[in-house]
Amino acid sequence: METLKFKTSLDTTSALKVIDPLLKGIEGLKKWTVDFDSIYNLLIVEGVGLCASEIVHCLQFAGFKVVRLYEEG
C-alpha cells in the first residue's frame, strides 16, 4: 500500500463532507484523513495504484487548493 500527502486549503470538518464522495470514487483508495494540526492541512491518502493527479483534480473540481507533497528518501 502506498501513502500520498497533499497540502490543501481544507479548513473545516464541513469540507470533509464535500470531498468524501469524490474521494470514494477514486479507484484503489482505501483510507484518507486530514491533519488539521498541520500548517498544511495535510490530506493523507492510502491505497494501491493511486493516481496523484486524479486526487488533485477531484479537490480542485470541488473548489479547494491542493498540491502534492513529495518526501525525500
OpenMM code with the backbone's topology and positions (N, CA, C; nanometers):
from openmm import Vec3, app, unit

residues = "MET GLU THR LEU LYS PHE LYS THR SER LEU ASP THR THR SER ALA LEU LYS VAL ILE ASP PRO LEU LEU LYS GLY ILE GLU GLY LEU LYS LYS TRP THR VAL ASP PHE ASP SER ILE TYR ASN LEU LEU ILE VAL GLU GLY VAL GLY LEU CYS ALA SER GLU ILE VAL HIS CYS LEU GLN PHE ALA GLY PHE LYS VAL VAL ARG LEU TYR GLU GLU GLY".split()
positions = [
    Vec3(0.0848, -0.1168, 0.0000),
    Vec3(0.0000, 0.0000, 0.0000),
    Vec3(0.0897, 0.1236, 0.0000),
    Vec3(0.0489, 0.2251, -0.0748),
    Vec3(0.1263, 0.3487, -0.0815),
    Vec3(0.0523, 0.4611, -0.0095),
    Vec3(0.1289, 0.5610, 0.0331),
    Vec3(0.0737, 0.6776, 0.1009),
    Vec3(0.1142, 0.8026, 0.0242),
    Vec3(0.0159, 0.8873, -0.0047),
    Vec3(0.0406, 1.0154, -0.0705),
    Vec3(-0.0051, 1.1269, 0.0225),
    Vec3(0.0686, 1.2388, 0.0204),
    Vec3(0.0338, 1.3528, 0.1057),
    Vec3(0.0171, 1.4777, 0.0202),
    Vec3(-0.0823, 1.5586, 0.0588),
    Vec3(-0.1145, 1.6786, -0.0161),
    Vec3(-0.1355, 1.7964, 0.0782),
    Vec3(-0.0807, 1.9107, 0.0417),
    Vec3(-0.1085, 2.0372, 0.1095),
    Vec3(-0.2418, 2.0852, 0.0536),
    Vec3(-0.3363, 2.1225, 0.1430),
    Vec3(-0.4696, 2.1603, 0.0957),
    Vec3(-0.5192, 2.2889, 0.1608),
    Vec3(-0.6282, 2.3394, 0.1050),
    Vec3(-0.6974, 2.4530, 0.1653),
    Vec3(-0.8181, 2.4068, 0.2466),
    Vec3(-0.8285, 2.2767, 0.2722),
    Vec3(-0.9360, 2.2248, 0.3570),
    Vec3(-0.9181, 2.2830, 0.4963),
    Vec3(-1.0236, 2.3434, 0.5503),
    Vec3(-1.0049, 2.4079, 0.6802),
    Vec3(-1.1160, 2.3808, 0.7809),
    Vec3(-1.2178, 2.3069, 0.7417),
    Vec3(-1.3265, 2.2764, 0.8344),
    Vec3(-1.3719, 2.1324, 0.8150),
    Vec3(-1.4398, 2.0815, 0.9153),
    Vec3(-1.4925, 1.9460, 0.9020),
    Vec3(-1.6042, 1.9404, 0.7986),
    Vec3(-1.6711, 2.0521, 0.7727),
    Vec3(-1.7747, 2.0514, 0.6686),
    Vec3(-1.7133, 2.0290, 0.5306),
    Vec3(-1.5884, 2.0705, 0.5126),
    Vec3(-1.5189, 2.0456, 0.3858),
    Vec3(-1.4995, 1.8957, 0.3642),
    Vec3(-1.4858, 1.8221, 0.4721),
    Vec3(-1.4678, 1.6773, 0.4610),
    Vec3(-1.5911, 1.6122, 0.3999),
    Vec3(-1.7089, 1.6661, 0.4330),
    Vec3(-1.8333, 1.6121, 0.3772),
    Vec3(-1.8415, 1.6368, 0.2271),
    Vec3(-1.7781, 1.7431, 0.1816),
    Vec3(-1.7774, 1.7750, 0.0387),
    Vec3(-1.6857, 1.6796, -0.0375),
    Vec3(-1.5673, 1.6539, 0.0180),
    Vec3(-1.4703, 1.5727, -0.0566),
    Vec3(-1.4906, 1.4224, -0.0390),
    Vec3(-1.5620, 1.3810, 0.0646),
    Vec3(-1.5792, 1.2376, 0.0903),
    Vec3(-1.6344, 1.1616, -0.0304),
    Vec3(-1.7458, 1.2048, -0.0894),
    Vec3(-1.7962, 1.1276, -0.2041),
    Vec3(-1.7022, 1.1311, -0.3249),
    Vec3(-1.6274, 1.2388, -0.3396),
    Vec3(-1.5325, 1.2483, -0.4511),
    Vec3(-1.4183, 1.1493, -0.4334),
    Vec3(-1.3646, 1.1433, -0.3110),
    Vec3(-1.2532, 1.0524, -0.2850),
    Vec3(-1.2972, 0.9067, -0.2888),
    Vec3(-1.4208, 0.8799, -0.2485),
    Vec3(-1.4710, 0.7422, -0.2530),
    Vec3(-1.4774, 0.6886, -0.3951),
    Vec3(-1.4835, 0.7788, -0.4924),
    Vec3(-1.4900, 0.7369, -0.6318),
    Vec3(-1.3550, 0.7078, -0.6948),
    Vec3(-1.2473, 0.7261, -0.6198),
    Vec3(-1.1133, 0.7042, -0.6747),
    Vec3(-1.0728, 0.5585, -0.6562),
    Vec3(-1.0441, 0.4946, -0.7680),
    Vec3(-1.0077, 0.3532, -0.7658),
    Vec3(-0.8773, 0.3310, -0.6897),
    Vec3(-0.8780, 0.2319, -0.6018),
    Vec3(-0.7584, 0.1951, -0.5270),
    Vec3(-0.7420, 0.2673, -0.3953),
    Vec3(-0.8197, 0.3733, -0.3729),
    Vec3(-0.8073, 0.4492, -0.2483),
    Vec3(-0.8760, 0.3715, -0.1358),
    Vec3(-0.8015, 0.3418, -0.0310),
    Vec3(-0.8536, 0.2611, 0.0794),
    Vec3(-0.8900, 0.3445, 0.2019),
    Vec3(-0.8116, 0.4510, 0.2275),
    Vec3(-0.8297, 0.5274, 0.3511),
    Vec3(-0.7767, 0.6679, 0.3286),
    Vec3(-0.8429, 0.7671, 0.3897),
    Vec3(-0.7919, 0.9037, 0.3824),
    Vec3(-0.8233, 0.9771, 0.5121),
    Vec3(-0.7370, 1.0720, 0.5459),
    Vec3(-0.7557, 1.1562, 0.6639),
    Vec3(-0.7020, 1.2953, 0.6320),
    Vec3(-0.7475, 1.3929, 0.7107),
    Vec3(-0.6939, 1.5284, 0.7009),
    Vec3(-0.6368, 1.5647, 0.8368),
    Vec3(-0.5125, 1.6087, 0.8375),
    Vec3(-0.4443, 1.6509, 0.9601),
    Vec3(-0.4582, 1.8022, 0.9733),
    Vec3(-0.5601, 1.8456, 1.0490),
    Vec3(-0.5840, 1.9884, 1.0688),
    Vec3(-0.4819, 2.0510, 1.1635),
    Vec3(-0.4038, 1.9689, 1.2347),
    Vec3(-0.2992, 2.0213, 1.3233),
    Vec3(-0.1758, 2.0643, 1.2445),
    Vec3(-0.1636, 2.0173, 1.1235),
    Vec3(-0.0519, 2.0548, 1.0368),
    Vec3(-0.0778, 2.1936, 0.9782),
    Vec3(0.0286, 2.2709, 0.9599),
    Vec3(0.0115, 2.4031, 0.8986),
    Vec3(-0.0322, 2.3906, 0.7526),
    Vec3(-0.0171, 2.2732, 0.6952),
    Vec3(-0.0542, 2.2489, 0.5559),
    Vec3(-0.1928, 2.1860, 0.5403),
    Vec3(-0.2638, 2.1623, 0.6509),
    Vec3(-0.3920, 2.0903, 0.6443),
    Vec3(-0.3769, 1.9684, 0.5536),
    Vec3(-0.2863, 1.8815, 0.5949),
    Vec3(-0.2469, 1.7668, 0.5127),
    Vec3(-0.3610, 1.6698, 0.4866),
    Vec3(-0.3791, 1.6381, 0.3604),
    Vec3(-0.4639, 1.5272, 0.3203),
    Vec3(-0.3704, 1.4089, 0.3004),
    Vec3(-0.3954, 1.3019, 0.3742),
    Vec3(-0.3125, 1.1818, 0.3663),
    Vec3(-0.4007, 1.0695, 0.3123),
    Vec3(-0.3625, 1.0149, 0.1984),
    Vec3(-0.4407, 0.9078, 0.1377),
    Vec3(-0.3563, 0.7819, 0.1279),
    Vec3(-0.4222, 0.6690, 0.1479),
    Vec3(-0.3553, 0.5398, 0.1388),
    Vec3(-0.4325, 0.4521, 0.0416),
    Vec3(-0.3588, 0.3757, -0.0353),
    Vec3(-0.4238, 0.2858, -0.1287),
    Vec3(-0.3238, 0.2148, -0.2173),
    Vec3(-0.3761, 0.1547, -0.3227),
    Vec3(-0.2947, 0.0779, -0.4164),
    Vec3(-0.3167, 0.1349, -0.5564),
    Vec3(-0.2070, 0.1646, -0.6256),
    Vec3(-0.2164, 0.2153, -0.7619),
    Vec3(-0.2803, 0.3523, -0.7721),
    Vec3(-0.2562, 0.4364, -0.6723),
    Vec3(-0.3178, 0.5688, -0.6696),
    Vec3(-0.2601, 0.6604, -0.7771),
    Vec3(-0.3441, 0.7474, -0.8286),
    Vec3(-0.3026, 0.8475, -0.9264),
    Vec3(-0.3148, 0.9846, -0.8593),
    Vec3(-0.2008, 1.0444, -0.8267),
    Vec3(-0.1998, 1.1726, -0.7551),
    Vec3(-0.2740, 1.2806, -0.8324),
    Vec3(-0.2597, 1.2821, -0.9638),
    Vec3(-0.3259, 1.3864, -1.0427),
    Vec3(-0.4778, 1.3732, -1.0375),
    Vec3(-0.5291, 1.2527, -1.0230),
    Vec3(-0.6737, 1.2324, -1.0099),
    Vec3(-0.7236, 1.2902, -0.8775),
    Vec3(-0.6469, 1.2716, -0.7713),
    Vec3(-0.6838, 1.3262, -0.6405),
    Vec3(-0.6803, 1.4783, -0.6451),
    Vec3(-0.5757, 1.5341, -0.7045),
    Vec3(-0.5641, 1.6796, -0.7184),
    Vec3(-0.6830, 1.7336, -0.7968),
    Vec3(-0.7159, 1.6698, -0.9076),
    Vec3(-0.8268, 1.7150, -0.9913),
    Vec3(-0.9591, 1.7132, -0.9143),
    Vec3(-0.9841, 1.6077, -0.8374),
    Vec3(-1.1086, 1.5965, -0.7606),
    Vec3(-1.1241, 1.7122, -0.6627),
    Vec3(-1.0182, 1.7426, -0.5895),
    Vec3(-1.0266, 1.8503, -0.4917),
    Vec3(-1.0356, 1.9869, -0.5582),
    Vec3(-0.9637, 2.0061, -0.6667),
    Vec3(-0.9730, 2.1331, -0.7388),
    Vec3(-1.1120, 2.1510, -0.7979),
    Vec3(-1.1723, 2.0446, -0.8468),
    Vec3(-1.3081, 2.0483, -0.9007),
    Vec3(-1.4076, 2.0946, -0.7940),
    Vec3(-1.3817, 2.0555, -0.6682),
    Vec3(-1.4687, 2.0942, -0.5568),
    Vec3(-1.4362, 2.2343, -0.5044),
    Vec3(-1.3349, 2.3002, -0.5622),
    Vec3(-1.3033, 2.4377, -0.5251),
    Vec3(-1.1922, 2.4543, -0.4234),
    Vec3(-1.1197, 2.3476, -0.3960),
    Vec3(-1.0120, 2.3545, -0.2978),
    Vec3(-0.8766, 2.3642, -0.3673),
    Vec3(-0.7818, 2.4265, -0.2978),
    Vec3(-0.6439, 2.4288, -0.3460),
    Vec3(-0.5755, 2.3037, -0.2933),
    Vec3(-0.4942, 2.2427, -0.3773),
    Vec3(-0.4260, 2.1200, -0.3369),
    Vec3(-0.2954, 2.1059, -0.4147),
    Vec3(-0.1891, 2.0690, -0.3419),
    Vec3(-0.0574, 2.0484, -0.4013),
    Vec3(0.0003, 1.9205, -0.3419),
    Vec3(0.0472, 1.8324, -0.4282),
    Vec3(0.1091, 1.7099, -0.3785),
    Vec3(0.2429, 1.7430, -0.3144),
    Vec3(0.2689, 1.6817, -0.1995),
    Vec3(0.3970, 1.6965, -0.1313),
    Vec3(0.4783, 1.5697, -0.1541),
    Vec3(0.6043, 1.5884, -0.1793),
    Vec3(0.6950, 1.4754, -0.2027),
    Vec3(0.7886, 1.4616, -0.0839),
    Vec3(0.8154, 1.3375, -0.0459),
    Vec3(0.9092, 1.3109, 0.0630),
    Vec3(1.0426, 1.2703, 0.0036),
    Vec3(1.1483, 1.3270, 0.0599),
    Vec3(1.2812, 1.2868, 0.0153),
    Vec3(1.3151, 1.1528, 0.0772),
    Vec3(1.3772, 1.0681, 0.0002),
    Vec3(1.4041, 0.9374, 0.0543),
    Vec3(1.5330, 0.8804, 0.0181),
] * unit.nanometer
topology = app.Topology()
chain = topology.addChain("A")
for resn in residues:
    res = topology.addResidue(resn, chain)
    for name in ("N", "CA", "C"):
        topology.addAtom(name, app.Element.getBySymbol(name[0]), res)
